[in-house]
């Protein structure tokens, strides 16, 4: 039987090269903070909808 020949892609094409971001943001927020902020906005909108006329 014939042996299978492995085809190798260049490292850049195979997704093996990682690029790090060098920019640092001044505002650092955790995902939990974003979820909490969105939940707080929903609660505020519900309160305003029912109690402000």
mmCIF entry with sequence, helices, sheets and N, C-alpha, C, O atoms, coordinates in Angstrom:
data_MODEL
# 
_entry.id   MODEL 
# 
_entity.id                         1 
_entity.type                       polymer 
_entity.pdbx_number_of_molecules   1 
# 
_entity_poly.entity_id                      1 
_entity_poly.type                           'polypeptide(L)' 
_entity_poly.nstd_linkage                   no 
_entity_poly.nstd_monomer                   no 
_entity_poly.pdbx_seq_one_letter_code       
;(UNK)(UNK)(UNK)(UNK)(UNK)(UNK)(UNK)(UNK)(UNK)(UNK)(UNK)(UNK)(UNK)(UNK)(UNK)(UNK)
(UNK)(UNK)(UNK)(UNK)(UNK)(UNK)(UNK)(UNK)(UNK)(UNK)(UNK)(UNK)(UNK)(UNK)(UNK)(UNK)
(UNK)(UNK)(UNK)(UNK)(UNK)(UNK)(UNK)(UNK)(UNK)(UNK)(UNK)(UNK)(UNK)(UNK)(UNK)(UNK)
(UNK)(UNK)(UNK)(UNK)(UNK)
;
_entity_poly.pdbx_seq_one_letter_code_can   XXXXXXXXXXXXXXXXXXXXXXXXXXXXXXXXXXXXXXXXXXXXXXXXXXXXX 
_entity_poly.pdbx_strand_id                 A 
# 
loop_
_entity_poly_seq.entity_id 
_entity_poly_seq.num 
_entity_poly_seq.mon_id 
_entity_poly_seq.hetero 
1 1  UNK n 
1 2  UNK n 
1 3  UNK n 
1 4  UNK n 
1 5  UNK n 
1 6  UNK n 
1 7  UNK n 
1 8  UNK n 
1 9  UNK n 
1 10 UNK n 
1 11 UNK n 
1 12 UNK n 
1 13 UNK n 
1 14 UNK n 
1 15 UNK n 
1 16 UNK n 
1 17 UNK n 
1 18 UNK n 
1 19 UNK n 
1 20 UNK n 
1 21 UNK n 
1 22 UNK n 
1 23 UNK n 
1 24 UNK n 
1 25 UNK n 
1 26 UNK n 
1 27 UNK n 
1 28 UNK n 
1 29 UNK n 
1 30 UNK n 
1 31 UNK n 
1 32 UNK n 
1 33 UNK n 
1 34 UNK n 
1 35 UNK n 
1 36 UNK n 
1 37 UNK n 
1 38 UNK n 
1 39 UNK n 
1 40 UNK n 
1 41 UNK n 
1 42 UNK n 
1 43 UNK n 
1 44 UNK n 
1 45 UNK n 
1 46 UNK n 
1 47 UNK n 
1 48 UNK n 
1 49 UNK n 
1 50 UNK n 
1 51 UNK n 
1 52 UNK n 
1 53 UNK n 
# 
_struct_asym.id          A 
_struct_asym.entity_id   1 
# 
_struct_conf.conf_type_id            HELX_P 
_struct_conf.id                      HELX_P1 
_struct_conf.pdbx_PDB_helix_id       AA1 
_struct_conf.beg_label_comp_id       UNK 
_struct_conf.beg_label_asym_id       A 
_struct_conf.beg_label_seq_id        31 
_struct_conf.pdbx_beg_PDB_ins_code   ? 
_struct_conf.end_label_comp_id       UNK 
_struct_conf.end_label_asym_id       A 
_struct_conf.end_label_seq_id        51 
_struct_conf.pdbx_end_PDB_ins_code   ? 
_struct_conf.beg_auth_comp_id        UNK 
_struct_conf.beg_auth_asym_id        A 
_struct_conf.beg_auth_seq_id         31 
_struct_conf.end_auth_comp_id        UNK 
_struct_conf.end_auth_asym_id        A 
_struct_conf.end_auth_seq_id         51 
_struct_conf.pdbx_PDB_helix_class    1 
_struct_conf.details                 ? 
_struct_conf.pdbx_PDB_helix_length   21 
# 
_struct_conf_type.id          HELX_P 
_struct_conf_type.criteria    ? 
_struct_conf_type.reference   ? 
# 
loop_
_atom_site.group_PDB 
_atom_site.id 
_atom_site.type_symbol 
_atom_site.label_atom_id 
_atom_site.label_alt_id 
_atom_site.label_comp_id 
_atom_site.label_asym_id 
_atom_site.label_entity_id 
_atom_site.label_seq_id 
_atom_site.pdbx_PDB_ins_code 
_atom_site.Cartn_x 
_atom_site.Cartn_y 
_atom_site.Cartn_z 
_atom_site.occupancy 
_atom_site.B_iso_or_equiv 
_atom_site.pdbx_formal_charge 
_atom_site.auth_seq_id 
_atom_site.auth_comp_id 
_atom_site.auth_asym_id 
_atom_site.auth_atom_id 
_atom_site.pdbx_PDB_model_num 
ATOM 1   N N  . UNK A 1 1  ? 0.830   -1.188 0.000  1.00 0.00 ? 1  UNK A N  1 
ATOM 2   C CA . UNK A 1 1  ? 0.000   0.000  0.000  1.00 0.00 ? 1  UNK A CA 1 
ATOM 3   C C  . UNK A 1 1  ? 0.871   1.247  0.000  1.00 0.00 ? 1  UNK A C  1 
ATOM 4   O O  . UNK A 1 1  ? 1.978   1.271  0.539  1.00 0.00 ? 1  UNK A O  1 
ATOM 5   N N  . UNK A 1 2  ? 0.343   2.244  -0.605 1.00 0.00 ? 2  UNK A N  1 
ATOM 6   C CA . UNK A 1 2  ? 1.074   3.507  -0.657 1.00 0.00 ? 2  UNK A CA 1 
ATOM 7   C C  . UNK A 1 2  ? 0.946   4.224  0.681  1.00 0.00 ? 2  UNK A C  1 
ATOM 8   O O  . UNK A 1 2  ? -0.109  4.215  1.316  1.00 0.00 ? 2  UNK A O  1 
ATOM 9   N N  . UNK A 1 3  ? 2.033   4.836  1.085  1.00 0.00 ? 3  UNK A N  1 
ATOM 10  C CA . UNK A 1 3  ? 2.004   5.604  2.332  1.00 0.00 ? 3  UNK A CA 1 
ATOM 11  C C  . UNK A 1 3  ? 1.310   6.937  2.086  1.00 0.00 ? 3  UNK A C  1 
ATOM 12  O O  . UNK A 1 3  ? 1.416   7.524  1.010  1.00 0.00 ? 3  UNK A O  1 
ATOM 13  N N  . UNK A 1 4  ? 0.604   7.395  3.101  1.00 0.00 ? 4  UNK A N  1 
ATOM 14  C CA . UNK A 1 4  ? -0.047  8.700  2.988  1.00 0.00 ? 4  UNK A CA 1 
ATOM 15  C C  . UNK A 1 4  ? 1.000   9.789  3.183  1.00 0.00 ? 4  UNK A C  1 
ATOM 16  O O  . UNK A 1 4  ? 1.812   9.737  4.106  1.00 0.00 ? 4  UNK A O  1 
ATOM 17  N N  . UNK A 1 5  ? 0.963   10.754 2.311  1.00 0.00 ? 5  UNK A N  1 
ATOM 18  C CA . UNK A 1 5  ? 1.875   11.876 2.446  1.00 0.00 ? 5  UNK A CA 1 
ATOM 19  C C  . UNK A 1 5  ? 1.166   12.988 3.205  1.00 0.00 ? 5  UNK A C  1 
ATOM 20  O O  . UNK A 1 5  ? 0.039   13.366 2.884  1.00 0.00 ? 5  UNK A O  1 
ATOM 21  N N  . UNK A 1 6  ? 1.843   13.493 4.201  1.00 0.00 ? 6  UNK A N  1 
ATOM 22  C CA . UNK A 1 6  ? 1.262   14.580 4.990  1.00 0.00 ? 6  UNK A CA 1 
ATOM 23  C C  . UNK A 1 6  ? 1.508   15.899 4.287  1.00 0.00 ? 6  UNK A C  1 
ATOM 24  O O  . UNK A 1 6  ? 2.612   16.178 3.821  1.00 0.00 ? 6  UNK A O  1 
ATOM 25  N N  . UNK A 1 7  ? 0.479   16.690 4.220  1.00 0.00 ? 7  UNK A N  1 
ATOM 26  C CA . UNK A 1 7  ? 0.598   18.020 3.638  1.00 0.00 ? 7  UNK A CA 1 
ATOM 27  C C  . UNK A 1 7  ? 0.700   19.002 4.793  1.00 0.00 ? 7  UNK A C  1 
ATOM 28  O O  . UNK A 1 7  ? -0.174  19.052 5.659  1.00 0.00 ? 7  UNK A O  1 
ATOM 29  N N  . UNK A 1 8  ? 1.760   19.773 4.798  1.00 0.00 ? 8  UNK A N  1 
ATOM 30  C CA . UNK A 1 8  ? 1.956   20.739 5.874  1.00 0.00 ? 8  UNK A CA 1 
ATOM 31  C C  . UNK A 1 8  ? 1.753   22.147 5.331  1.00 0.00 ? 8  UNK A C  1 
ATOM 32  O O  . UNK A 1 8  ? 2.320   22.529 4.308  1.00 0.00 ? 8  UNK A O  1 
ATOM 33  N N  . UNK A 1 9  ? 0.942   22.895 6.035  1.00 0.00 ? 9  UNK A N  1 
ATOM 34  C CA . UNK A 1 9  ? 0.711   24.287 5.670  1.00 0.00 ? 9  UNK A CA 1 
ATOM 35  C C  . UNK A 1 9  ? 1.744   25.158 6.374  1.00 0.00 ? 9  UNK A C  1 
ATOM 36  O O  . UNK A 1 9  ? 2.249   24.788 7.434  1.00 0.00 ? 9  UNK A O  1 
ATOM 37  N N  . UNK A 1 10 ? 2.056   26.296 5.801  1.00 0.00 ? 10 UNK A N  1 
ATOM 38  C CA . UNK A 1 10 ? 2.942   27.228 6.508  1.00 0.00 ? 10 UNK A CA 1 
ATOM 39  C C  . UNK A 1 10 ? 2.310   27.634 7.841  1.00 0.00 ? 10 UNK A C  1 
ATOM 40  O O  . UNK A 1 10 ? 1.087   27.649 7.975  1.00 0.00 ? 10 UNK A O  1 
ATOM 41  N N  . UNK A 1 11 ? 3.141   27.959 8.811  1.00 0.00 ? 11 UNK A N  1 
ATOM 42  C CA . UNK A 1 11 ? 2.633   28.266 10.147 1.00 0.00 ? 11 UNK A CA 1 
ATOM 43  C C  . UNK A 1 11 ? 1.618   29.401 10.141 1.00 0.00 ? 11 UNK A C  1 
ATOM 44  O O  . UNK A 1 11 ? 0.638   29.356 10.885 1.00 0.00 ? 11 UNK A O  1 
ATOM 45  N N  . UNK A 1 12 ? 1.834   30.399 9.329  1.00 0.00 ? 12 UNK A N  1 
ATOM 46  C CA . UNK A 1 12 ? 0.900   31.522 9.275  1.00 0.00 ? 12 UNK A CA 1 
ATOM 47  C C  . UNK A 1 12 ? -0.452  31.123 8.714  1.00 0.00 ? 12 UNK A C  1 
ATOM 48  O O  . UNK A 1 12 ? -1.471  31.690 9.110  1.00 0.00 ? 12 UNK A O  1 
ATOM 49  N N  . UNK A 1 13 ? -0.484  30.177 7.817  1.00 0.00 ? 13 UNK A N  1 
ATOM 50  C CA . UNK A 1 13 ? -1.737  29.751 7.206  1.00 0.00 ? 13 UNK A CA 1 
ATOM 51  C C  . UNK A 1 13 ? -2.485  28.759 8.087  1.00 0.00 ? 13 UNK A C  1 
ATOM 52  O O  . UNK A 1 13 ? -3.700  28.614 7.954  1.00 0.00 ? 13 UNK A O  1 
ATOM 53  N N  . UNK A 1 14 ? -1.793  28.086 8.966  1.00 0.00 ? 14 UNK A N  1 
ATOM 54  C CA . UNK A 1 14 ? -2.425  27.072 9.801  1.00 0.00 ? 14 UNK A CA 1 
ATOM 55  C C  . UNK A 1 14 ? -2.995  27.670 11.083 1.00 0.00 ? 14 UNK A C  1 
ATOM 56  O O  . UNK A 1 14 ? -3.572  26.942 11.891 1.00 0.00 ? 14 UNK A O  1 
ATOM 57  N N  . UNK A 1 15 ? -2.848  28.964 11.285 1.00 0.00 ? 15 UNK A N  1 
ATOM 58  C CA . UNK A 1 15 ? -3.385  29.609 12.481 1.00 0.00 ? 15 UNK A CA 1 
ATOM 59  C C  . UNK A 1 15 ? -2.524  29.406 13.704 1.00 0.00 ? 15 UNK A C  1 
ATOM 60  O O  . UNK A 1 15 ? -3.016  29.513 14.827 1.00 0.00 ? 15 UNK A O  1 
ATOM 61  N N  . UNK A 1 16 ? -1.262  29.118 13.518 1.00 0.00 ? 16 UNK A N  1 
ATOM 62  C CA . UNK A 1 16 ? -0.388  28.845 14.649 1.00 0.00 ? 16 UNK A CA 1 
ATOM 63  C C  . UNK A 1 16 ? 0.371   30.074 15.128 1.00 0.00 ? 16 UNK A C  1 
ATOM 64  O O  . UNK A 1 16 ? 1.045   30.025 16.156 1.00 0.00 ? 16 UNK A O  1 
ATOM 65  N N  . UNK A 1 17 ? 0.267   31.155 14.402 1.00 0.00 ? 17 UNK A N  1 
ATOM 66  C CA . UNK A 1 17 ? 0.961   32.375 14.784 1.00 0.00 ? 17 UNK A CA 1 
ATOM 67  C C  . UNK A 1 17 ? 0.005   33.230 15.594 1.00 0.00 ? 17 UNK A C  1 
ATOM 68  O O  . UNK A 1 17 ? -1.128  33.467 15.175 1.00 0.00 ? 17 UNK A O  1 
ATOM 69  N N  . UNK A 1 18 ? 0.449   33.688 16.735 1.00 0.00 ? 18 UNK A N  1 
ATOM 70  C CA . UNK A 1 18 ? -0.390  34.544 17.583 1.00 0.00 ? 18 UNK A CA 1 
ATOM 71  C C  . UNK A 1 18 ? 0.135   35.972 17.535 1.00 0.00 ? 18 UNK A C  1 
ATOM 72  O O  . UNK A 1 18 ? 1.340   36.219 17.599 1.00 0.00 ? 18 UNK A O  1 
ATOM 73  N N  . UNK A 1 19 ? -0.786  36.884 17.423 1.00 0.00 ? 19 UNK A N  1 
ATOM 74  C CA . UNK A 1 19 ? -0.430  38.292 17.428 1.00 0.00 ? 19 UNK A CA 1 
ATOM 75  C C  . UNK A 1 19 ? -0.988  38.909 18.704 1.00 0.00 ? 19 UNK A C  1 
ATOM 76  O O  . UNK A 1 19 ? -2.189  38.838 18.966 1.00 0.00 ? 19 UNK A O  1 
ATOM 77  N N  . UNK A 1 20 ? -0.121  39.506 19.482 1.00 0.00 ? 20 UNK A N  1 
ATOM 78  C CA . UNK A 1 20 ? -0.555  40.128 20.730 1.00 0.00 ? 20 UNK A CA 1 
ATOM 79  C C  . UNK A 1 20 ? -0.892  41.588 20.463 1.00 0.00 ? 20 UNK A C  1 
ATOM 80  O O  . UNK A 1 20 ? -0.246  42.260 19.660 1.00 0.00 ? 20 UNK A O  1 
ATOM 81  N N  . UNK A 1 21 ? -1.905  42.051 21.149 1.00 0.00 ? 21 UNK A N  1 
ATOM 82  C CA . UNK A 1 21 ? -2.246  43.460 21.033 1.00 0.00 ? 21 UNK A CA 1 
ATOM 83  C C  . UNK A 1 21 ? -1.275  44.267 21.872 1.00 0.00 ? 21 UNK A C  1 
ATOM 84  O O  . UNK A 1 21 ? -1.038  43.954 23.039 1.00 0.00 ? 21 UNK A O  1 
ATOM 85  N N  . UNK A 1 22 ? -0.725  45.288 21.287 1.00 0.00 ? 22 UNK A N  1 
ATOM 86  C CA . UNK A 1 22 ? 0.225   46.114 22.013 1.00 0.00 ? 22 UNK A CA 1 
ATOM 87  C C  . UNK A 1 22 ? -0.443  47.328 22.639 1.00 0.00 ? 22 UNK A C  1 
ATOM 88  O O  . UNK A 1 22 ? 0.130   47.968 23.520 1.00 0.00 ? 22 UNK A O  1 
ATOM 89  N N  . UNK A 1 23 ? -1.649  47.648 22.190 1.00 0.00 ? 23 UNK A N  1 
ATOM 90  C CA . UNK A 1 23 ? -2.353  48.800 22.741 1.00 0.00 ? 23 UNK A CA 1 
ATOM 91  C C  . UNK A 1 23 ? -2.997  48.436 24.068 1.00 0.00 ? 23 UNK A C  1 
ATOM 92  O O  . UNK A 1 23 ? -3.596  47.371 24.213 1.00 0.00 ? 23 UNK A O  1 
ATOM 93  N N  . UNK A 1 24 ? -2.868  49.321 25.016 1.00 0.00 ? 24 UNK A N  1 
ATOM 94  C CA . UNK A 1 24 ? -3.505  49.126 26.311 1.00 0.00 ? 24 UNK A CA 1 
ATOM 95  C C  . UNK A 1 24 ? -4.607  50.158 26.455 1.00 0.00 ? 24 UNK A C  1 
ATOM 96  O O  . UNK A 1 24 ? -4.381  51.347 26.233 1.00 0.00 ? 24 UNK A O  1 
ATOM 97  N N  . UNK A 1 25 ? -5.788  49.716 26.822 1.00 0.00 ? 25 UNK A N  1 
ATOM 98  C CA . UNK A 1 25 ? -6.916  50.616 26.982 1.00 0.00 ? 25 UNK A CA 1 
ATOM 99  C C  . UNK A 1 25 ? -6.820  51.336 28.323 1.00 0.00 ? 25 UNK A C  1 
ATOM 100 O O  . UNK A 1 25 ? -6.327  50.781 29.305 1.00 0.00 ? 25 UNK A O  1 
ATOM 101 N N  . UNK A 1 26 ? -7.292  52.564 28.350 1.00 0.00 ? 26 UNK A N  1 
ATOM 102 C CA . UNK A 1 26 ? -7.302  53.314 29.603 1.00 0.00 ? 26 UNK A CA 1 
ATOM 103 C C  . UNK A 1 26 ? -8.416  52.831 30.521 1.00 0.00 ? 26 UNK A C  1 
ATOM 104 O O  . UNK A 1 26 ? -8.298  52.907 31.744 1.00 0.00 ? 26 UNK A O  1 
ATOM 105 N N  . UNK A 1 27 ? -9.499  52.332 29.927 1.00 0.00 ? 27 UNK A N  1 
ATOM 106 C CA . UNK A 1 27 ? -10.632 51.840 30.706 1.00 0.00 ? 27 UNK A CA 1 
ATOM 107 C C  . UNK A 1 27 ? -10.630 50.321 30.631 1.00 0.00 ? 27 UNK A C  1 
ATOM 108 O O  . UNK A 1 27 ? -10.757 49.744 29.551 1.00 0.00 ? 27 UNK A O  1 
ATOM 109 N N  . UNK A 1 28 ? -10.486 49.684 31.773 1.00 0.00 ? 28 UNK A N  1 
ATOM 110 C CA . UNK A 1 28 ? -10.485 48.224 31.799 1.00 0.00 ? 28 UNK A CA 1 
ATOM 111 C C  . UNK A 1 28 ? -11.725 47.751 32.548 1.00 0.00 ? 28 UNK A C  1 
ATOM 112 O O  . UNK A 1 28 ? -11.868 48.002 33.745 1.00 0.00 ? 28 UNK A O  1 
ATOM 113 N N  . UNK A 1 29 ? -12.618 47.067 31.841 1.00 0.00 ? 29 UNK A N  1 
ATOM 114 C CA . UNK A 1 29 ? -13.850 46.565 32.431 1.00 0.00 ? 29 UNK A CA 1 
ATOM 115 C C  . UNK A 1 29 ? -13.908 45.058 32.278 1.00 0.00 ? 29 UNK A C  1 
ATOM 116 O O  . UNK A 1 29 ? -13.558 44.508 31.234 1.00 0.00 ? 29 UNK A O  1 
ATOM 117 N N  . UNK A 1 30 ? -14.353 44.406 33.330 1.00 0.00 ? 30 UNK A N  1 
ATOM 118 C CA . UNK A 1 30 ? -14.556 42.962 33.273 1.00 0.00 ? 30 UNK A CA 1 
ATOM 119 C C  . UNK A 1 30 ? -15.912 42.688 32.626 1.00 0.00 ? 30 UNK A C  1 
ATOM 120 O O  . UNK A 1 30 ? -16.798 43.542 32.669 1.00 0.00 ? 30 UNK A O  1 
ATOM 121 N N  . UNK A 1 31 ? -16.086 41.520 32.032 1.00 0.00 ? 31 UNK A N  1 
ATOM 122 C CA . UNK A 1 31 ? -17.389 41.180 31.445 1.00 0.00 ? 31 UNK A CA 1 
ATOM 123 C C  . UNK A 1 31 ? -18.521 41.232 32.466 1.00 0.00 ? 31 UNK A C  1 
ATOM 124 O O  . UNK A 1 31 ? -19.654 41.560 32.116 1.00 0.00 ? 31 UNK A O  1 
ATOM 125 N N  . UNK A 1 32 ? -18.224 40.912 33.721 1.00 0.00 ? 32 UNK A N  1 
ATOM 126 C CA . UNK A 1 32 ? -19.248 40.960 34.767 1.00 0.00 ? 32 UNK A CA 1 
ATOM 127 C C  . UNK A 1 32 ? -19.763 42.377 34.963 1.00 0.00 ? 32 UNK A C  1 
ATOM 128 O O  . UNK A 1 32 ? -20.946 42.577 35.239 1.00 0.00 ? 32 UNK A O  1 
ATOM 129 N N  . UNK A 1 33 ? -18.882 43.362 34.821 1.00 0.00 ? 33 UNK A N  1 
ATOM 130 C CA . UNK A 1 33 ? -19.295 44.756 34.978 1.00 0.00 ? 33 UNK A CA 1 
ATOM 131 C C  . UNK A 1 33 ? -20.240 45.170 33.856 1.00 0.00 ? 33 UNK A C  1 
ATOM 132 O O  . UNK A 1 33 ? -21.201 45.900 34.094 1.00 0.00 ? 33 UNK A O  1 
ATOM 133 N N  . UNK A 1 34 ? -19.979 44.718 32.658 1.00 0.00 ? 34 UNK A N  1 
ATOM 134 C CA . UNK A 1 34 ? -20.841 45.049 31.519 1.00 0.00 ? 34 UNK A CA 1 
ATOM 135 C C  . UNK A 1 34 ? -22.223 44.436 31.700 1.00 0.00 ? 34 UNK A C  1 
ATOM 136 O O  . UNK A 1 34 ? -23.235 45.088 31.440 1.00 0.00 ? 34 UNK A O  1 
ATOM 137 N N  . UNK A 1 35 ? -22.267 43.180 32.148 1.00 0.00 ? 35 UNK A N  1 
ATOM 138 C CA . UNK A 1 35 ? -23.551 42.509 32.374 1.00 0.00 ? 35 UNK A CA 1 
ATOM 139 C C  . UNK A 1 35 ? -24.323 43.214 33.482 1.00 0.00 ? 35 UNK A C  1 
ATOM 140 O O  . UNK A 1 35 ? -25.531 43.419 33.361 1.00 0.00 ? 35 UNK A O  1 
ATOM 141 N N  . UNK A 1 36 ? -23.637 43.587 34.560 1.00 0.00 ? 36 UNK A N  1 
ATOM 142 C CA . UNK A 1 36 ? -24.298 44.282 35.665 1.00 0.00 ? 36 UNK A CA 1 
ATOM 143 C C  . UNK A 1 36 ? -24.822 45.644 35.214 1.00 0.00 ? 36 UNK A C  1 
ATOM 144 O O  . UNK A 1 36 ? -25.917 46.046 35.610 1.00 0.00 ? 36 UNK A O  1 
ATOM 145 N N  . UNK A 1 37 ? -24.068 46.345 34.406 1.00 0.00 ? 37 UNK A N  1 
ATOM 146 C CA . UNK A 1 37 ? -24.512 47.646 33.900 1.00 0.00 ? 37 UNK A CA 1 
ATOM 147 C C  . UNK A 1 37 ? -25.748 47.498 33.018 1.00 0.00 ? 37 UNK A C  1 
ATOM 148 O O  . UNK A 1 37 ? -26.685 48.289 33.119 1.00 0.00 ? 37 UNK A O  1 
ATOM 149 N N  . UNK A 1 38 ? -25.749 46.493 32.160 1.00 0.00 ? 38 UNK A N  1 
ATOM 150 C CA . UNK A 1 38 ? -26.912 46.256 31.297 1.00 0.00 ? 38 UNK A CA 1 
ATOM 151 C C  . UNK A 1 38 ? -28.138 45.890 32.128 1.00 0.00 ? 38 UNK A C  1 
ATOM 152 O O  . UNK A 1 38 ? -29.238 46.365 31.848 1.00 0.00 ? 38 UNK A O  1 
ATOM 153 N N  . UNK A 1 39 ? -27.959 45.052 33.145 1.00 0.00 ? 39 UNK A N  1 
ATOM 154 C CA . UNK A 1 39 ? -29.078 44.668 34.010 1.00 0.00 ? 39 UNK A CA 1 
ATOM 155 C C  . UNK A 1 39 ? -29.608 45.882 34.769 1.00 0.00 ? 39 UNK A C  1 
ATOM 156 O O  . UNK A 1 39 ? -30.819 46.040 34.918 1.00 0.00 ? 39 UNK A O  1 
ATOM 157 N N  . UNK A 1 40 ? -28.710 46.736 35.248 1.00 0.00 ? 40 UNK A N  1 
ATOM 158 C CA . UNK A 1 40 ? -29.133 47.939 35.967 1.00 0.00 ? 40 UNK A CA 1 
ATOM 159 C C  . UNK A 1 40 ? -29.927 48.866 35.050 1.00 0.00 ? 40 UNK A C  1 
ATOM 160 O O  . UNK A 1 40 ? -30.919 49.456 35.478 1.00 0.00 ? 40 UNK A O  1 
ATOM 161 N N  . UNK A 1 41 ? -29.505 48.999 33.808 1.00 0.00 ? 41 UNK A N  1 
ATOM 162 C CA . UNK A 1 41 ? -30.246 49.842 32.869 1.00 0.00 ? 41 UNK A CA 1 
ATOM 163 C C  . UNK A 1 41 ? -31.636 49.286 32.591 1.00 0.00 ? 41 UNK A C  1 
ATOM 164 O O  . UNK A 1 41 ? -32.594 50.049 32.466 1.00 0.00 ? 41 UNK A O  1 
ATOM 165 N N  . UNK A 1 42 ? -31.753 47.974 32.494 1.00 0.00 ? 42 UNK A N  1 
ATOM 166 C CA . UNK A 1 42 ? -33.068 47.357 32.282 1.00 0.00 ? 42 UNK A CA 1 
ATOM 167 C C  . UNK A 1 42 ? -33.973 47.630 33.472 1.00 0.00 ? 42 UNK A C  1 
ATOM 168 O O  . UNK A 1 42 ? -35.140 47.979 33.294 1.00 0.00 ? 42 UNK A O  1 
ATOM 169 N N  . UNK A 1 43 ? -33.453 47.476 34.681 1.00 0.00 ? 43 UNK A N  1 
ATOM 170 C CA . UNK A 1 43 ? -34.249 47.722 35.889 1.00 0.00 ? 43 UNK A CA 1 
ATOM 171 C C  . UNK A 1 43 ? -34.676 49.185 35.951 1.00 0.00 ? 43 UNK A C  1 
ATOM 172 O O  . UNK A 1 43 ? -35.824 49.479 36.286 1.00 0.00 ? 43 UNK A O  1 
ATOM 173 N N  . UNK A 1 44 ? -33.776 50.095 35.636 1.00 0.00 ? 44 UNK A N  1 
ATOM 174 C CA . UNK A 1 44 ? -34.117 51.522 35.653 1.00 0.00 ? 44 UNK A CA 1 
ATOM 175 C C  . UNK A 1 44 ? -35.217 51.828 34.640 1.00 0.00 ? 44 UNK A C  1 
ATOM 176 O O  . UNK A 1 44 ? -36.142 52.587 34.933 1.00 0.00 ? 44 UNK A O  1 
ATOM 177 N N  . UNK A 1 45 ? -35.117 51.241 33.453 1.00 0.00 ? 45 UNK A N  1 
ATOM 178 C CA . UNK A 1 45 ? -36.161 51.468 32.444 1.00 0.00 ? 45 UNK A CA 1 
ATOM 179 C C  . UNK A 1 45 ? -37.509 50.924 32.890 1.00 0.00 ? 45 UNK A C  1 
ATOM 180 O O  . UNK A 1 45 ? -38.536 51.561 32.657 1.00 0.00 ? 45 UNK A O  1 
ATOM 181 N N  . UNK A 1 46 ? -37.525 49.763 33.524 1.00 0.00 ? 46 UNK A N  1 
ATOM 182 C CA . UNK A 1 46 ? -38.787 49.185 34.012 1.00 0.00 ? 46 UNK A CA 1 
ATOM 183 C C  . UNK A 1 46 ? -39.390 50.069 35.095 1.00 0.00 ? 46 UNK A C  1 
ATOM 184 O O  . UNK A 1 46 ? -40.593 50.330 35.084 1.00 0.00 ? 46 UNK A O  1 
ATOM 185 N N  . UNK A 1 47 ? -38.570 50.529 36.026 1.00 0.00 ? 47 UNK A N  1 
ATOM 186 C CA . UNK A 1 47 ? -39.057 51.401 37.099 1.00 0.00 ? 47 UNK A CA 1 
ATOM 187 C C  . UNK A 1 47 ? -39.609 52.695 36.509 1.00 0.00 ? 47 UNK A C  1 
ATOM 188 O O  . UNK A 1 47 ? -40.686 53.141 36.903 1.00 0.00 ? 47 UNK A O  1 
ATOM 189 N N  . UNK A 1 48 ? -38.896 53.295 35.582 1.00 0.00 ? 48 UNK A N  1 
ATOM 190 C CA . UNK A 1 48 ? -39.373 54.534 34.973 1.00 0.00 ? 48 UNK A CA 1 
ATOM 191 C C  . UNK A 1 48 ? -40.658 54.316 34.183 1.00 0.00 ? 48 UNK A C  1 
ATOM 192 O O  . UNK A 1 48 ? -41.529 55.185 34.171 1.00 0.00 ? 48 UNK A O  1 
ATOM 193 N N  . UNK A 1 49 ? -40.785 53.185 33.533 1.00 0.00 ? 49 UNK A N  1 
ATOM 194 C CA . UNK A 1 49 ? -41.977 52.894 32.737 1.00 0.00 ? 49 UNK A CA 1 
ATOM 195 C C  . UNK A 1 49 ? -43.225 52.806 33.610 1.00 0.00 ? 49 UNK A C  1 
ATOM 196 O O  . UNK A 1 49 ? -44.287 53.300 33.231 1.00 0.00 ? 49 UNK A O  1 
ATOM 197 N N  . UNK A 1 50 ? -43.098 52.177 34.780 1.00 0.00 ? 50 UNK A N  1 
ATOM 198 C CA . UNK A 1 50 ? -44.269 51.967 35.625 1.00 0.00 ? 50 UNK A CA 1 
ATOM 199 C C  . UNK A 1 50 ? -44.561 53.125 36.576 1.00 0.00 ? 50 UNK A C  1 
ATOM 200 O O  . UNK A 1 50 ? -45.724 53.345 36.916 1.00 0.00 ? 50 UNK A O  1 
ATOM 201 N N  . UNK A 1 51 ? -43.558 53.865 37.014 1.00 0.00 ? 51 UNK A N  1 
ATOM 202 C CA . UNK A 1 51 ? -43.779 54.864 38.053 1.00 0.00 ? 51 UNK A CA 1 
ATOM 203 C C  . UNK A 1 51 ? -43.714 56.307 37.573 1.00 0.00 ? 51 UNK A C  1 
ATOM 204 O O  . UNK A 1 51 ? -44.096 57.205 38.322 1.00 0.00 ? 51 UNK A O  1 
ATOM 205 N N  . UNK A 1 52 ? -43.254 56.564 36.379 1.00 0.00 ? 52 UNK A N  1 
ATOM 206 C CA . UNK A 1 52 ? -43.190 57.935 35.877 1.00 0.00 ? 52 UNK A CA 1 
ATOM 207 C C  . UNK A 1 52 ? -44.201 58.063 34.744 1.00 0.00 ? 52 UNK A C  1 
ATOM 208 O O  . UNK A 1 52 ? -44.136 57.365 33.732 1.00 0.00 ? 52 UNK A O  1 
ATOM 209 N N  . UNK A 1 53 ? -45.149 58.996 34.959 1.00 0.00 ? 53 UNK A N  1 
ATOM 210 C CA . UNK A 1 53 ? -46.177 59.182 33.928 1.00 0.00 ? 53 UNK A CA 1 
ATOM 211 C C  . UNK A 1 53 ? -46.306 60.630 33.573 1.00 0.00 ? 53 UNK A C  1 
ATOM 212 O O  . UNK A 1 53 ? -47.122 60.987 32.722 1.00 0.00 ? 53 UNK A O  1 
# 
